[in-house]
Amino acid sequence: MNPELSEYIENCIIPRYASFDKAHREDHARAVIERALAMGKAYDIDPDMLLTAAACHDLGLSVDRKTHHLESGRIIREDKTLRKWFSEEQIETIAQAAEDHRASATTPPRSIYGRLVAEADRMIVPETIIRRTVLFGFDHYPTLDKEGHWQRTLEHLHEKYAEGGYLHLLIPGSPNEEPLQRLREIIKDEKRVRDIFEEVYRSMTSRKHLAAEKKRCNSHNCAQAVVCTYCDLVGLSEDTAMKIAGAYGTGMGNMEGTCGAIVGAGMILGLARGDRNAARADMKTIMTRFQERNGATRCKLLKGIGSGKPLRDCPDCVSDASEFLEDLL
């Protein structure tokens, strides 16, 4: 794989996802790339072309959600930098792959690149699919009451994922075959779906649970989960909060530093207090309480790296830091 192209994707393409909705941020782009390249090993394809199509498939969200697949194709065609590595014919194939990735498309993808990107974009994890469906409703339909959210969740799951739904697998032997079947069995059991819905819905009524849910769904790192949950209290937009906290997940990026959830709480404290001494005193309180409850404040120790004995999982760390933050706000 071309190292210059990989660097361009990493530094200039993936960062554009930072401002998209929670289900389509950098982690989503990276996951689609990884899955597409893994499946692509079974086919006679150009891995650089597949990498680029997978990386760029959702860039059109910056323009319009409904037509984002077409906008992604346009953005690819207009990207002059890509011509350093690809011919016009190759760029057209890459653009078509992005255009063809939507699960709701009425026609099949025009190339193996489109099929691979579309299949990688599905990423079916049954309970995560249901959780993200509920969270999507909270983000995009804030005026719905509880039963309205339940009906929207149920209708979307049946329309897209149930037997006869519009989602179709495109690659023989796809890693999505087994999880899709499990998801369909869950959808048939309305009580089970309702139980998952109730769990997620309850978490929306408490900020610390909302923060933990953001981490549990992998839409945010630990720092982002805390900062984005409380950013409105300190006059910070969620997009800005996502960017500010983006580098602080995984213990400062390498598990060696302080838990990102604690760092996120510190960011909110600093903005809320406006006074260095007051913020530092409150930060010490959070650190002390976190240490007392969990036995560590460093990411590596909390995860049990080296010891083989995890002390606390990430969503619970987010919940703890949020709880201690709320007590001080």
Phi, psi and omega in degrees: 000138185293120183294326179292320177295315180301320179294321178296316179299314184293319187266336187240339182258303185301321179301339179294338181286348186300332184263003181278177180294167190301332182274356185226047179260193187303324181297325178293314180300315181296321180294319178296318177301310183299315182290321180297315181293324179295314179291328183294342180298338181274001186231157178275084184230167175269111184298331178293320178294318180294318177304313184292317179298316181294319182293326187262359193299332183249013182300334181294348176298340178290346183250305184198131183293315186296325182247024187298329180295320178289321178295325177299317177299318179297317181298320179296315181296329183270357182279101183292333181297326181298338181288352173291334187240343186229151174281170178299322179295318179294319179298322178296319178297318179296316180296318179296324178298319177294318180296329187267005190278345187293135180295333183273003180299141182272348178238150181288156177303149185277349182212169176297330179295318178295320180294319180294317180293317180298318180291320179295330182289342182289311176044065186276112170236105194315300185292328177293322176303313182294316180299316182292328176297317178294314181298323178300319179298319179296322181288320191254345180228062187294342183274351180291145172275183186302312181293329176295318177295321179297313181295320179295318178300312183296315181297318181294316181299318180290319183295323186261316194252338184290170174305128182087357178290170187281349179281125179233138177282144190245348184241122177302136181073020181303142175296351179274350185300307183292313178295329177295320178295320178295319179298319179296324177293321177295317181299327178294335181263088186300326179297319180294319177297319180296322179298317179294317178302314182298320180298314180291319182297318178299323182293337180287342183273351177235131184295323182293325178288324176298316179299315180297323180294324178298320178288319182299327179275000179062024175273344181222151167281178186297319179292316179298321182301319179286309185298318182289336180284330184246004187298328181295335181286342183240017175073029182250132177288154182293324178299316178294320179300318179300318183288318181299318185269000187299330185268001190254007175284167177055045177057059182066028173090349182220014179070359182274339185264188180295145177312132182300329180296320178293318178299317178299318177298321178296322178299314180295319178301314181301318179288324182288320185280315182071003179230124186300315183293318179295318180295318180296320179296317180291325178296321178298321178298314180296315180300316181295314181295321179296316178298316181296322182283321191247348177084002179192162173235350179274137182306312184302318181287321179297323180280349180078022178292123182096317181272336184074010182233088179300139180265328184197136178277165189299312179302324179289325175298318178297316179298317181297310181300321179293319178301313182292325177295312181302323180297338183259342182283000000 
